[in-house]
């Protein structure tokens, strides 16, 4: 009887752990701030784009260029306006609903 109880508890714990798995990546959410553009392509010339949002409470989690994540230490991306300046580009949150991205010629 004791062996059946231990097996039953182990089976329940195992099924509980298996049921927690998901095919969705961690942190993947719907577009809750309603971006005006989800993907932007720039030309080789100097180029820029303005992206608007309907939501006002958002932040930048990561910026990467050519597959390399850029260091955002010291930049408070929750503020209403901030700028991320790099040699190749500039990312500016102008206000709570507007993003301006400019790329240098390459």
Backbone bond lengths (Angstrom), bond angles and torsions (degrees), N, CA, C in turn:
res aa  C-N    CA-C-N  psi(-1)  N-CA   C-N-CA  omega(-1)  CA-C   N-CA-C  phi
1 X - - - 1.455 - - 1.525 111.10 -
2 X 1.357 115.54 -43.38 1.458 119.86 -179.07 1.527 110.99 -63.32
3 X 1.339 116.56 -36.61 1.458 121.11 -179.62 1.528 110.35 -66.72
4 X 1.321 118.31 -39.40 1.464 122.20 178.25 1.528 110.66 -64.96
5 X 1.321 116.92 -39.50 1.459 121.23 179.21 1.529 110.60 -64.15
6 X 1.324 116.80 -45.30 1.471 120.96 179.25 1.529 109.88 -63.58
7 X 1.350 116.91 -43.15 1.460 120.69 178.62 1.534 110.08 -62.60
8 X 1.322 117.90 -42.35 1.465 121.87 179.61 1.521 112.11 -62.43
9 X 1.317 116.96 -44.43 1.467 121.19 178.71 1.528 110.19 -64.35
10 X 1.329 117.23 -44.02 1.468 121.08 178.77 1.522 110.71 -61.35
11 X 1.336 117.35 -41.60 1.463 121.31 179.80 1.530 110.71 -64.27
12 X 1.318 117.22 -42.51 1.467 120.96 179.07 1.528 110.44 -63.55
13 X 1.327 116.65 -44.55 1.469 119.58 178.12 1.516 111.39 -62.37
14 X 1.318 118.08 -42.89 1.459 121.95 179.25 1.527 110.74 -62.17
15 X 1.322 117.51 -47.41 1.472 120.98 179.36 1.521 111.28 -63.20
16 X 1.311 116.66 -35.34 1.459 120.64 177.89 1.531 110.25 -63.75
17 X 1.321 116.99 -43.91 1.467 120.72 178.90 1.522 111.83 -66.04
18 X 1.313 117.60 -41.90 1.464 121.82 -179.76 1.524 110.42 -65.03
19 X 1.311 118.03 -37.78 1.460 120.88 -177.83 1.524 112.34 -69.81
20 X 1.328 118.43 -15.06 1.457 121.49 179.73 1.527 112.54 -81.92
21 X 1.324 117.44 -14.03 1.455 120.00 -179.62 1.512 110.11 -70.92
22 X 1.341 115.40 151.32 1.449 121.28 -179.66 1.515 109.49 -144.59
23 X 1.322 116.54 149.66 1.460 120.65 175.91 1.522 111.41 -80.49
24 X 1.331 117.62 -14.99 1.463 122.12 -179.85 1.525 110.17 -75.69
25 X 1.334 117.72 137.27 1.465 119.28 176.09 1.526 110.78 -64.39
26 X 1.315 116.31 148.80 1.457 121.20 177.91 1.524 108.47 -63.07
27 X 1.317 118.04 132.28 1.455 122.09 177.66 1.515 114.40 88.17
28 X 1.337 118.51 -3.04 1.463 119.80 179.85 1.523 108.75 -77.51
29 X 1.324 115.70 119.08 1.457 121.56 179.79 1.511 108.83 -124.38
30 X 1.312 115.18 164.08 1.453 119.50 171.84 1.521 108.44 -67.96
31 X 1.299 116.29 167.07 1.463 121.60 179.67 1.525 109.08 -77.14
32 X 1.319 116.63 82.06 1.462 121.09 -175.53 1.530 113.03 -74.74
33 X 1.341 118.35 -17.99 1.464 119.38 179.41 1.525 111.70 -100.79
34 X 1.320 118.26 -0.04 1.466 124.14 174.49 1.531 112.12 56.34
35 X 1.329 116.02 67.80 1.468 120.98 177.28 1.523 110.31 -63.50
36 X 1.332 117.30 140.17 1.460 120.54 177.98 1.524 111.14 -71.02
37 X 1.336 117.88 -27.61 1.466 122.73 176.58 1.521 107.83 -140.19
38 X 1.304 116.48 133.92 1.457 120.60 179.20 1.528 111.40 -98.56
39 X 1.318 116.61 -19.38 1.457 121.14 179.36 1.524 108.28 -141.86
40 X 1.324 115.87 137.78 1.457 121.08 -178.91 1.527 108.37 -131.65
41 X 1.322 116.73 133.16 1.455 121.90 174.48 1.517 108.53 -111.58
42 X 1.323 116.11 133.09 1.452 121.47 179.55 1.516 109.79 -107.08
43 X 1.326 116.30 149.57 1.458 120.52 175.56 1.526 109.27 -81.27
44 X 1.322 116.93 173.30 1.466 121.15 179.05 1.527 111.20 -72.74
45 X 1.311 116.15 -18.14 1.467 120.89 176.39 1.527 108.95 -79.68
46 X 1.308 116.79 171.72 1.456 120.64 173.63 1.527 107.58 -59.96
47 X 1.307 117.21 131.56 1.459 120.95 -173.15 1.518 109.42 -147.00
48 X 1.334 116.92 156.63 1.456 120.16 177.81 1.523 109.94 -150.87
49 X 1.338 114.84 164.04 1.455 121.03 -179.91 1.529 108.34 -150.89
50 X 1.320 115.47 149.32 1.464 121.80 171.79 1.522 106.93 -113.68
51 X 1.315 115.66 127.98 1.459 122.50 177.45 1.521 107.15 -115.56
52 X 1.321 116.18 132.11 1.463 119.64 179.88 1.528 109.77 -108.98
53 X 1.320 114.72 159.96 1.462 121.96 177.47 1.521 108.56 -130.13
54 X 1.318 115.74 153.64 1.464 119.73 172.30 1.522 109.94 -90.13
55 X 1.307 116.05 -31.05 1.457 120.56 177.80 1.515 110.39 -82.22
56 X 1.316 116.57 152.11 1.464 120.62 -177.66 1.523 113.07 -111.80
57 X 1.331 117.32 -16.91 1.458 119.10 -177.13 1.522 108.94 -106.21
58 X 1.325 116.18 91.77 1.460 121.99 179.91 1.512 109.08 -146.87
59 X 1.326 116.50 167.97 1.452 122.50 -179.94 1.517 108.86 -148.53
60 X 1.317 115.75 164.95 1.456 121.76 176.89 1.522 107.49 -94.43
61 X 1.309 115.79 125.63 1.452 121.47 -179.42 1.528 111.42 -93.59
62 X 1.326 116.94 -35.80 1.453 120.78 -175.12 1.515 110.16 -156.45
63 X 1.320 116.13 144.03 1.461 122.63 171.74 1.518 106.18 -129.31
64 X 1.331 116.54 129.76 1.458 119.49 177.47 1.519 109.27 -133.27
65 X 1.311 115.32 150.48 1.461 122.95 179.52 1.518 107.33 -135.49
66 X 1.326 116.13 124.39 1.463 122.18 -177.87 1.527 111.76 54.59
67 X 1.328 116.52 39.32 1.452 121.43 177.47 1.514 115.24 79.19
68 X 1.338 117.58 1.68 1.460 120.60 -179.06 1.532 109.14 -108.49
69 X 1.343 115.77 123.24 1.455 120.91 178.63 1.523 110.34 -70.79
70 X 1.333 116.26 134.54 1.459 121.24 -179.53 1.523 111.07 -94.03
71 X 1.313 115.54 149.07 1.454 122.56 -178.91 1.529 109.82 -75.50
72 X 1.329 117.17 121.81 1.465 122.03 178.71 1.521 111.67 -108.69
73 X 1.333 117.49 12.23 1.462 120.44 178.99 1.523 110.12 -57.80
74 X 1.314 115.48 135.58 1.460 120.73 178.53 1.521 113.78 87.78
75 X 1.335 118.16 -3.55 1.461 121.51 178.52 1.522 108.15 -110.60
76 X 1.326 116.61 117.95 1.457 121.39 179.07 1.524 108.17 -86.10
77 X 1.328 116.72 97.84 1.461 121.10 -176.15 1.527 113.32 -80.90
78 X 1.333 117.54 5.39 1.461 120.40 174.48 1.531 110.96 -93.43
79 X 1.336 117.28 -10.26 1.470 120.59 -179.80 1.520 110.67 -68.14
80 X 1.336 116.72 157.39 1.464 121.08 -179.08 1.527 111.99 -65.22
81 X 1.329 117.25 -30.89 1.466 118.73 174.71 1.523 109.88 -142.91
82 X 1.310 114.41 138.32 1.463 122.33 177.66 1.525 107.84 -160.28
83 X 1.313 116.50 165.39 1.463 122.44 179.00 1.514 109.93 -133.60
84 X 1.315 116.11 137.19 1.455 123.05 171.83 1.526 105.79 -111.26
85 X 1.307 116.73 108.99 1.468 121.98 -177.28 1.520 110.48 -105.47
86 X 1.305 116.62 124.94 1.458 123.02 172.83 1.526 107.30 -131.07
87 X 1.310 117.03 167.36 1.464 121.02 -179.48 1.522 111.27 -59.50
88 X 1.319 116.80 -40.49 1.456 122.06 -174.64 1.530 114.48 -83.27
89 X 1.330 117.36 -26.00 1.461 119.74 -174.22 1.518 111.31 -156.10
90 X 1.337 113.71 170.05 1.461 122.03 173.25 1.527 107.22 -135.21
91 X 1.327 116.70 132.47 1.456 123.45 177.33 1.513 106.28 -119.61
92 X 1.321 117.37 119.63 1.461 120.36 -177.37 1.521 110.83 -128.38
93 X 1.315 114.86 127.67 1.458 120.20 169.72 1.517 104.99 -91.34
94 X 1.336 116.19 104.62 1.463 121.35 -175.29 1.524 111.98 -73.90
95 X 1.322 116.57 -37.91 1.462 122.68 177.40 1.521 107.08 -156.76
96 X 1.293 117.83 -166.30 1.468 119.64 -173.38 1.527 113.64 -71.55
97 X 1.344 118.36 -12.79 1.471 119.65 -177.61 1.526 113.72 -129.73
98 X 1.319 119.21 13.86 1.470 119.80 -175.40 1.528 111.79 -138.63
99 X 1.337 114.89 129.19 1.464 122.37 178.22 1.524 107.78 -117.94
100 X 1.322 116.80 133.00 1.467 121.69 176.57 1.527 107.75 -118.75
101 X 1.334 116.17 122.98 1.468 121.21 178.95 1.516 107.78 -121.14
102 X 1.324 116.54 128.24 1.465 120.57 175.75 1.528 108.94 -125.73
103 X 1.326 114.83 140.81 1.466 122.20 179.58 1.521 108.97 -116.36
104 X 1.324 115.06 141.65 1.457 121.31 175.84 1.530 108.55 -80.89
105 X 1.333 117.58 158.35 1.472 118.64 176.81 1.522 110.34 -60.21
106 X 1.319 115.64 145.45 1.467 118.62 178.41 1.510 110.88 -143.10
